[in-house]
Amino acid sequence: MPTYEYRCEACDKEFSAILSIDEHELEEQTCPECKSNRVAQLLSVFTAQTSRKS
Ligand SMILES: [Zn+2]
């Protein structure tokens, strides 16, 4: 299953969630840190360059 990455707009926490396509479309994600649902999905999922982090 694909991994989706999110960043919380409330506390700036970045987190990832492994979801099926259905879950991704149906479920609203919440921040594991502050439980806010103001999360933005990051779009780097399928670009395989994960070895470098700035
Ligand atoms: Zn948060």
N, CA, C, O and the ligand as a Tripos MOL2 file, in Angstrom:
@<TRIPOS>MOLECULE
protein
  217   215    55     0     0
PROTEIN
NO_CHARGES

@<TRIPOS>ATOM
      1 N           0.8400   -1.1960    0.0000 N.3       1 MET1
      2 CA          0.0000    0.0000    0.0000 C.3       1 MET1
      3 C           0.8760    1.2470    0.0000 C.2       1 MET1
      4 O           1.9690    1.2480    0.5670 O.2       1 MET1
      5 N           0.4030    2.2790   -0.6220 N.am      2 PRO2
      6 CA          1.2070    3.4990   -0.6950 C.3       2 PRO2
      7 C           1.3100    4.2100    0.6450 C.2       2 PRO2
      8 O           0.4350    4.1320    1.5070 O.2       2 PRO2
      9 N           2.4080    4.8940    0.7650 N.am      3 THR3
     10 CA          2.6030    5.7200    1.9470 C.3       3 THR3
     11 C           2.3210    7.1730    1.5950 C.2       3 THR3
     12 O           2.8240    7.6880    0.5970 O.2       3 THR3
     13 N           1.5310    7.8140    2.4040 N.am      4 TYR4
     14 CA          1.2170    9.2190    2.2000 C.3       4 TYR4
     15 C           1.8970   10.0360    3.2880 C.2       4 TYR4
     16 O           1.9110    9.6570    4.4590 O.2       4 TYR4
     17 N           2.4510   11.1470    2.8800 N.am      5 GLU5
     18 CA          3.1150   12.0000    3.8590 C.3       5 GLU5
     19 C           2.3140   13.2790    4.0450 C.2       5 GLU5
     20 O           1.7750   13.8530    3.0990 O.2       5 GLU5
     21 N           2.2610   13.6940    5.2830 N.am      6 TYR6
     22 CA          1.4700   14.8740    5.6120 C.3       6 TYR6
     23 C           2.2770   15.8010    6.5090 C.2       6 TYR6
     24 O           3.2110   15.3800    7.1920 O.2       6 TYR6
     25 N           1.9050   17.0410    6.4900 N.am      7 ARG7
     26 CA          2.4340   17.9780    7.4770 C.3       7 ARG7
     27 C           1.2790   18.6860    8.1490 C.2       7 ARG7
     28 O           0.3620   19.1700    7.4860 O.2       7 ARG7
     29 N           1.3270   18.7440    9.4480 N.am      8 CYS8
     30 CA          0.2920   19.4130   10.2130 C.3       8 CYS8
     31 C           0.4950   20.9230   10.1260 C.2       8 CYS8
     32 O           1.5860   21.4330   10.3790 O.2       8 CYS8
     33 N          -0.5540   21.6120    9.7710 N.am      9 GLU9
     34 CA         -0.4470   23.0660    9.6650 C.3       9 GLU9
     35 C          -0.5960   23.7440   11.0210 C.2       9 GLU9
     36 O          -0.3050   24.9310   11.1650 O.2       9 GLU9
     37 N          -1.0390   23.0050   11.9890 N.am     10 ALA10
     38 CA         -1.2170   23.5780   13.3220 C.3      10 ALA10
     39 C           0.0910   23.5570   14.1150 C.2      10 ALA10
     40 O           0.4580   24.5570   14.7310 O.2      10 ALA10
     41 N           0.7980   22.4210   14.1010 N.am     11 CYS11
     42 CA          2.0100   22.3050   14.9170 C.3      11 CYS11
     43 C           3.2540   22.0270   14.0840 C.2      11 CYS11
     44 O           4.3510   21.9230   14.6330 O.2      11 CYS11
     45 N           3.1010   21.9050   12.7660 N.am     12 ASP12
     46 CA          4.2330   21.7140   11.8630 C.3      12 ASP12
     47 C           4.8630   20.3280   11.9450 C.2      12 ASP12
     48 O           5.9710   20.1180   11.4500 O.2      12 ASP12
     49 N           4.1830   19.4130   12.5470 N.am     13 LYS13
     50 CA          4.6510   18.0330   12.6290 C.3      13 LYS13
     51 C           4.4730   17.3580   11.2800 C.2      13 LYS13
     52 O           3.4220   17.4820   10.6510 O.2      13 LYS13
     53 N           5.5060   16.6390   10.8340 N.am     14 GLU14
     54 CA          5.3650   15.8400    9.6250 C.3      14 GLU14
     55 C           5.1760   14.3840   10.0100 C.2      14 GLU14
     56 O           5.8460   13.8750   10.9080 O.2      14 GLU14
     57 N           4.2660   13.7250    9.3290 N.am     15 PHE15
     58 CA          4.0150   12.3250    9.6180 C.3      15 PHE15
     59 C           3.5820   11.6150    8.3580 C.2      15 PHE15
     60 O           3.1920   12.2480    7.3780 O.2      15 PHE15
     61 N           3.6530   10.3050    8.3870 N.am     16 SER16
     62 CA          3.2410    9.5340    7.2270 C.3      16 SER16
     63 C           2.2000    8.5170    7.6450 C.2      16 SER16
     64 O           2.1340    8.0940    8.7990 O.2      16 SER16
     65 N           1.3930    8.1380    6.6740 N.am     17 ALA17
     66 CA          0.3510    7.1680    6.9340 C.3      17 ALA17
     67 C           0.3210    6.1850    5.7740 C.2      17 ALA17
     68 O           0.3930    6.5750    4.6090 O.2      17 ALA17
     69 N           0.2160    4.9140    6.1070 N.am     18 ILE18
     70 CA          0.0920    3.8890    5.0770 C.3      18 ILE18
     71 C          -1.3800    3.5630    4.9250 C.2      18 ILE18
     72 O          -2.0150    3.0270    5.8330 O.2      18 ILE18
     73 N          -1.9070    3.8970    3.7610 N.am     19 LEU19
     74 CA         -3.3480    3.7850    3.5470 C.3      19 LEU19
     75 C          -3.6330    3.1300    2.2150 C.2      19 LEU19
     76 O          -2.8760    3.2810    1.2560 O.2      19 LEU19
     77 N          -4.7250    2.4060    2.1660 N.am     20 SER20
     78 CA         -5.2190    1.9880    0.8640 C.3      20 SER20
     79 C          -5.7840    3.2040    0.1500 C.2      20 SER20
     80 O          -6.0090    4.2530    0.7540 O.2      20 SER20
     81 N          -6.0090    3.0420   -1.1490 N.am     21 ILE21
     82 CA         -6.5610    4.1590   -1.9090 C.3      21 ILE21
     83 C          -7.9070    4.5960   -1.3360 C.2      21 ILE21
     84 O          -8.1890    5.7900   -1.2270 O.2      21 ILE21
     85 N          -8.7290    3.6220   -0.9760 N.am     22 ASP22
     86 CA        -10.0410    3.9420   -0.4120 C.3      22 ASP22
     87 C          -9.9230    4.7020    0.8980 C.2      22 ASP22
     88 O         -10.6180    5.6930    1.1200 O.2      22 ASP22
     89 N          -9.0480    4.2340    1.7510 N.am     23 GLU23
     90 CA         -8.8680    4.9140    3.0230 C.3      23 GLU23
     91 C          -8.3770    6.3370    2.8150 C.2      23 GLU23
     92 O          -8.8110    7.2740    3.4850 O.2      23 GLU23
     93 N          -7.4730    6.4690    1.8800 N.am     24 HIS24
     94 CA         -6.9320    7.7940    1.5960 C.3      24 HIS24
     95 C          -8.0260    8.7430    1.1310 C.2      24 HIS24
     96 O          -8.0340    9.9200    1.4920 O.2      24 HIS24
     97 N          -8.9380    8.2300    0.3350 N.am     25 GLU25
     98 CA         -9.9770    9.1040   -0.2020 C.3      25 GLU25
     99 C         -11.1000    9.3590    0.7980 C.2      25 GLU25
    100 O         -11.7240   10.4200    0.7800 O.2      25 GLU25
    101 N         -11.3480    8.4060    1.6520 N.am     26 LEU26
    102 CA        -12.5170    8.5100    2.5230 C.3      26 LEU26
    103 C         -12.2060    9.0830    3.8960 C.2      26 LEU26
    104 O         -13.0560    9.7190    4.5200 O.2      26 LEU26
    105 N         -10.9960    8.8580    4.3580 N.am     27 GLU27
    106 CA        -10.6980    9.2310    5.7330 C.3      27 GLU27
    107 C          -9.9290   10.5350    5.7940 C.2      27 GLU27
    108 O          -8.9900   10.7650    5.0330 O.2      27 GLU27
    109 N         -10.3420   11.3620    6.6970 N.am     28 GLU28
    110 CA         -9.6140   12.5930    6.9380 C.3      28 GLU28
    111 C          -8.4860   12.2970    7.9180 C.2      28 GLU28
    112 O          -8.6960   11.6670    8.9550 O.2      28 GLU28
    113 N          -7.3260   12.7460    7.5850 N.am     29 GLN29
    114 CA         -6.1950   12.4680    8.4610 C.3      29 GLN29
    115 C          -6.1120   13.4930    9.5750 C.2      29 GLN29
    116 O          -6.4510   14.6650    9.4080 O.2      29 GLN29
    117 N          -5.6530   13.0130   10.7050 N.am     30 THR30
    118 CA         -5.4430   13.9180   11.8240 C.3      30 THR30
    119 C          -4.0020   13.8040   12.3050 C.2      30 THR30
    120 O          -3.3710   12.7520   12.2070 O.2      30 THR30
    121 N          -3.5160   14.8940   12.8150 N.am     31 CYS31
    122 CA         -2.1540   14.9410   13.3130 C.3      31 CYS31
    123 C          -1.9940   14.0480   14.5340 C.2      31 CYS31
    124 O          -2.7880   14.1460   15.4700 O.2      31 CYS31
    125 N          -0.9820   13.1750   14.5500 N.am     32 PRO32
    126 CA         -0.7800   12.3220   15.7190 C.3      32 PRO32
    127 C          -0.2770   13.1010   16.9280 C.2      32 PRO32
    128 O          -0.3280   12.6170   18.0590 O.2      32 PRO32
    129 N           0.2030   14.2970   16.6760 N.am     33 GLU33
    130 CA          0.7760   15.0990   17.7460 C.3      33 GLU33
    131 C          -0.2870   15.9170   18.4750 C.2      33 GLU33
    132 O          -0.3830   15.8850   19.7020 O.2      33 GLU33
    133 N          -1.0860   16.6520   17.6940 N.am     34 CYS34
    134 CA         -2.0360   17.5710   18.3290 C.3      34 CYS34
    135 C          -3.4830   17.2860   17.9370 C.2      34 CYS34
    136 O          -4.3970   18.0060   18.3390 O.2      34 CYS34
    137 N          -3.6820   16.2300   17.1500 N.am     35 LYS35
    138 CA         -5.0200   15.7890   16.7520 C.3      35 LYS35
    139 C          -5.7590   16.7810   15.8550 C.2      35 LYS35
    140 O          -6.9650   16.6480   15.6420 O.2      35 LYS35
    141 N          -5.0600   17.7480   15.3430 N.am     36 SER36
    142 CA         -5.6850   18.6730   14.4140 C.3      36 SER36
    143 C          -5.9720   17.9770   13.0920 C.2      36 SER36
    144 O          -5.2240   17.0880   12.6830 O.2      36 SER36
    145 N          -7.0380   18.3690   12.4270 N.am     37 ASN37
    146 CA         -7.2580   17.8550   11.0810 C.3      37 ASN37
    147 C          -6.8010   18.8400   10.0130 C.2      37 ASN37
    148 O          -7.1040   18.6700    8.8320 O.2      37 ASN37
    149 N          -6.0870   19.8470   10.4220 N.am     38 ARG38
    150 CA         -5.5240   20.7850    9.4560 C.3      38 ARG38
    151 C          -4.1840   20.2440    8.9620 C.2      38 ARG38
    152 O          -3.1240   20.7720    9.2980 O.2      38 ARG38
    153 N          -4.2510   19.2010    8.1710 N.am     39 VAL39
    154 CA         -3.0340   18.5980    7.6640 C.3      39 VAL39
    155 C          -2.9750   18.7550    6.1490 C.2      39 VAL39
    156 O          -3.9900   18.6660    5.4580 O.2      39 VAL39
    157 N          -1.7800   18.9870    5.6550 N.am     40 ALA40
    158 CA         -1.5740   19.1270    4.2250 C.3      40 ALA40
    159 C          -0.7710   17.9350    3.7310 C.2      40 ALA40
    160 O           0.2290   17.5520    4.3370 O.2      40 ALA40
    161 N          -1.2160   17.3560    2.6300 N.am     41 GLN41
    162 CA         -0.4870   16.2240    2.0880 C.3      41 GLN41
    163 C           0.7460   16.6980    1.3410 C.2      41 GLN41
    164 O           0.6910   17.6390    0.5510 O.2      41 GLN41
    165 N           1.8450   16.0380    1.6020 N.am     42 LEU42
    166 CA          3.0660   16.3140    0.8630 C.3      42 LEU42
    167 C           3.0990   15.4390   -0.3780 C.2      42 LEU42
    168 O           2.5770   14.3240   -0.3840 O.2      42 LEU42
    169 N           3.7190   15.9580   -1.4240 N.am     43 LEU43
    170 CA          3.5720   15.3150   -2.7250 C.3      43 LEU43
    171 C           4.8140   14.5620   -3.1880 C.2      43 LEU43
    172 O           5.0060   14.3570   -4.3870 O.2      43 LEU43
    173 N           5.6380   14.1590   -2.2620 N.am     44 SER44
    174 CA          6.9020   13.5310   -2.6450 C.3      44 SER44
    175 C           6.8520   12.0090   -2.6110 C.2      44 SER44
    176 O           7.8930   11.3520   -2.6050 O.2      44 SER44
    177 N           5.6640   11.4560   -2.5910 N.am     45 VAL45
    178 CA          5.5240   10.0430   -2.2820 C.3      45 VAL45
    179 C           6.2190    9.1370   -3.2860 C.2      45 VAL45
    180 O           6.9840    8.2540   -2.8990 O.2      45 VAL45
    181 N           5.9620    9.3460   -4.5550 N.am     46 PHE46
    182 CA          6.4370    8.3920   -5.5420 C.3      46 PHE46
    183 C           7.7390    8.7970   -6.2290 C.2      46 PHE46
    184 O           8.1650    8.1440   -7.1820 O.2      46 PHE46
    185 N           8.3610    9.8450   -5.7620 N.am     47 THR47
    186 CA          9.7120   10.1260   -6.2300 C.3      47 THR47
    187 C          10.6830    9.4240   -5.2850 C.2      47 THR47
    188 O          10.6790    9.6680   -4.0780 O.2      47 THR47
    189 N          11.4900    8.5740   -5.8360 N.am     48 ALA48
    190 CA         12.2230    7.6110   -5.0200 C.3      48 ALA48
    191 C          13.4920    8.1600   -4.3770 C.2      48 ALA48
    192 O          14.2800    7.3930   -3.8230 O.2      48 ALA48
    193 N          13.6980    9.4470   -4.4390 N.am     49 GLN49
    194 CA         14.9340    9.9890   -3.8880 C.3      49 GLN49
    195 C          14.7660   10.3200   -2.4180 C.2      49 GLN49
    196 O          14.5610   11.4750   -2.0450 O.2      49 GLN49
    197 N          14.8540    9.3040   -1.5990 N.am     50 THR50
    198 CA         14.6220    9.5200   -0.1790 C.3      50 THR50
    199 C          15.9160    9.5500    0.6380 C.2      50 THR50
    200 O          15.8850    9.7250    1.8560 O.2      50 THR50
    201 N          17.0410    9.3810   -0.0350 N.am     51 SER51
    202 CA         18.2860    9.2560    0.7190 C.3      51 SER51
    203 C          18.7990   10.6010    1.2350 C.2      51 SER51
    204 O          19.5430   10.6600    2.2130 O.2      51 SER51
    205 N          18.3950   11.6620    0.5720 N.am     52 ARG52
    206 CA         18.8700   12.9690    1.0030 C.3      52 ARG52
    207 C          17.7470   13.7560    1.6650 C.2      52 ARG52
    208 O          16.6430   13.8660    1.1330 O.2      52 ARG52
    209 N          18.0490   14.2880    2.8110 N.am     53 LYS53
    210 CA         17.0770   15.1620    3.4530 C.3      53 LYS53
    211 C          17.7460   16.4650    3.8170 C.2      53 LYS53
    212 O          18.8350   16.4800    4.3910 O.2      53 LYS53
    213 N          17.1100   17.5270    3.4920 N.am     54 SER54
    214 CA         17.7130   18.8220    3.7510 C.3      54 SER54
    215 C          17.3740   19.2670    5.1630 C.2      54 SER54
    216 O          17.7910   20.3450    5.5870 O.2      54 SER54
    217 ZN         -0.2540   18.8930   14.8010 Zn       55 ZN55
@<TRIPOS>BOND
     1     1     2 1
     2     2     3 1
     3     3     4 2
     4     3     5 am
     5     5     6 1
     6     6     7 1
     7     7     8 2
     8     7     9 am
     9     9    10 1
    10    10    11 1
    11    11    12 2
    12    11    13 am
    13    13    14 1
    14    14    15 1
    15    15    16 2
    16    15    17 am
    17    17    18 1
    18    18    19 1
    19    19    20 2
    20    19    21 am
    21    21    22 1
    22    22    23 1
    23    23    24 2
    24    23    25 am
    25    25    26 1
    26    26    27 1
    27    27    28 2
    28    27    29 am
    29    29    30 1
    30    30    31 1
    31    31    32 2
    32    31    33 am
    33    33    34 1
    34    34    35 1
    35    35    36 2
    36    35    37 am
    37    37    38 1
    38    38    39 1
    39    39    40 2
    40    39    41 am
    41    41    42 1
    42    42    43 1
    43    43    44 2
    44    43    45 am
    45    45    46 1
    46    46    47 1
    47    47    48 2
    48    47    49 am
    49    49    50 1
    50    50    51 1
    51    51    52 2
    52    51    53 am
    53    53    54 1
    54    54    55 1
    55    55    56 2
    56    55    57 am
    57    57    58 1
    58    58    59 1
    59    59    60 2
    60    59    61 am
    61    61    62 1
    62    62    63 1
    63    63    64 2
    64    63    65 am
    65    65    66 1
    66    66    67 1
    67    67    68 2
    68    67    69 am
    69    69    70 1
    70    70    71 1
    71    71    72 2
    72    71    73 am
    73    73    74 1
    74    74    75 1
    75    75    76 2
    76    75    77 am
    77    77    78 1
    78    78    79 1
    79    79    80 2
    80    79    81 am
    81    81    82 1
    82    82    83 1
    83    83    84 2
    84    83    85 am
    85    85    86 1
    86    86    87 1
    87    87    88 2
    88    87    89 am
    89    89    90 1
    90    90    91 1
    91    91    92 2
    92    91    93 am
    93    93    94 1
    94    94    95 1
    95    95    96 2
    96    95    97 am
    97    97    98 1
    98    98    99 1
    99    99   100 2
   100    99   101 am
   101   101   102 1
   102   102   103 1
   103   103   104 2
   104   103   105 am
   105   105   106 1
   106   106   107 1
   107   107   108 2
   108   107   109 am
   109   109   110 1
   110   110   111 1
   111   111   112 2
   112   111   113 am
   113   113   114 1
   114   114   115 1
   115   115   116 2
   116   115   117 am
   117   117   118 1
   118   118   119 1
   119   119   120 2
   120   119   121 am
   121   121   122 1
   122   122   123 1
   123   123   124 2
   124   123   125 am
   125   125   126 1
   126   126   127 1
   127   127   128 2
   128   127   129 am
   129   129   130 1
   130   130   131 1
   131   131   132 2
   132   131   133 am
   133   133   134 1
   134   134   135 1
   135   135   136 2
   136   135   137 am
   137   137   138 1
   138   138   139 1
   139   139   140 2
   140   139   141 am
   141   141   142 1
   142   142   143 1
   143   143   144 2
   144   143   145 am
   145   145   146 1
   146   146   147 1
   147   147   148 2
   148   147   149 am
   149   149   150 1
   150   150   151 1
   151   151   152 2
   152   151   153 am
   153   153   154 1
   154   154   155 1
   155   155   156 2
   156   155   157 am
   157   157   158 1
   158   158   159 1
   159   159   160 2
   160   159   161 am
   161   161   162 1
   162   162   163 1
   163   163   164 2
   164   163   165 am
   165   165   166 1
   166   166   167 1
   167   167   168 2
   168   167   169 am
   169   169   170 1
   170   170   171 1
   171   171   172 2
   172   171   173 am
   173   173   174 1
   174   174   175 1
   175   175   176 2
   176   175   177 am
   177   177   178 1
   178   178   179 1
   179   179   180 2
   180   179   181 am
   181   181   182 1
   182   182   183 1
   183   183   184 2
   184   183   185 am
   185   185   186 1
   186   186   187 1
   187   187   188 2
   188   187   189 am
   189   189   190 1
   190   190   191 1
   191   191   192 2
   192   191   193 am
   193   193   194 1
   194   194   195 1
   195   195   196 2
   196   195   197 am
   197   197   198 1
   198   198   199 1
   199   199   200 2
   200   199   201 am
   201   201   202 1
   202   202   203 1
   203   203   204 2
   204   203   205 am
   205   205   206 1
   206   206   207 1
   207   207   208 2
   208   207   209 am
   209   209   210 1
   210   210   211 1
   211   211   212 2
   212   211   213 am
   213   213   214 1
   214   214   215 1
   215   215   216 2
@<TRIPOS>SUBSTRUCTURE
     1 MET1         2 RESIDUE 1 A MET
     2 PRO2         6 RESIDUE 1 A PRO
     3 THR3        10 RESIDUE 1 A THR
     4 TYR4        14 RESIDUE 1 A TYR
     5 GLU5        18 RESIDUE 1 A GLU
     6 TYR6        22 RESIDUE 1 A TYR
     7 ARG7        26 RESIDUE 1 A ARG
     8 CYS8        30 RESIDUE 1 A CYS
     9 GLU9        34 RESIDUE 1 A GLU
    10 ALA10       38 RESIDUE 1 A ALA
    11 CYS11       42 RESIDUE 1 A CYS
    12 ASP12       46 RESIDUE 1 A ASP
    13 LYS13       50 RESIDUE 1 A LYS
    14 GLU14       54 RESIDUE 1 A GLU
    15 PHE15       58 RESIDUE 1 A PHE
    16 SER16       62 RESIDUE 1 A SER
    17 ALA17       66 RESIDUE 1 A ALA
    18 ILE18       70 RESIDUE 1 A ILE
    19 LEU19       74 RESIDUE 1 A LEU
    20 SER20       78 RESIDUE 1 A SER
    21 ILE21       82 RESIDUE 1 A ILE
    22 ASP22       86 RESIDUE 1 A ASP
    23 GLU23       90 RESIDUE 1 A GLU
    24 HIS24       94 RESIDUE 1 A HIS
    25 GLU25       98 RESIDUE 1 A GLU
    26 LEU26      102 RESIDUE 1 A LEU
    27 GLU27      106 RESIDUE 1 A GLU
    28 GLU28      110 RESIDUE 1 A GLU
    29 GLN29      114 RESIDUE 1 A GLN
    30 THR30      118 RESIDUE 1 A THR
    31 CYS31      122 RESIDUE 1 A CYS
    32 PRO32      126 RESIDUE 1 A PRO
    33 GLU33      130 RESIDUE 1 A GLU
    34 CYS34      134 RESIDUE 1 A CYS
    35 LYS35      138 RESIDUE 1 A LYS
    36 SER36      142 RESIDUE 1 A SER
    37 ASN37      146 RESIDUE 1 A ASN
    38 ARG38      150 RESIDUE 1 A ARG
    39 VAL39      154 RESIDUE 1 A VAL
    40 ALA40      158 RESIDUE 1 A ALA
    41 GLN41      162 RESIDUE 1 A GLN
    42 LEU42      166 RESIDUE 1 A LEU
    43 LEU43      170 RESIDUE 1 A LEU
    44 SER44      174 RESIDUE 1 A SER
    45 VAL45      178 RESIDUE 1 A VAL
    46 PHE46      182 RESIDUE 1 A PHE
    47 THR47      186 RESIDUE 1 A THR
    48 ALA48      190 RESIDUE 1 A ALA
    49 GLN49      194 RESIDUE 1 A GLN
    50 THR50      198 RESIDUE 1 A THR
    51 SER51      202 RESIDUE 1 A SER
    52 ARG52      206 RESIDUE 1 A ARG
    53 LYS53      210 RESIDUE 1 A LYS
    54 SER54      214 RESIDUE 1 A SER
    55 ZN55       217 GROUP 0 **** ****
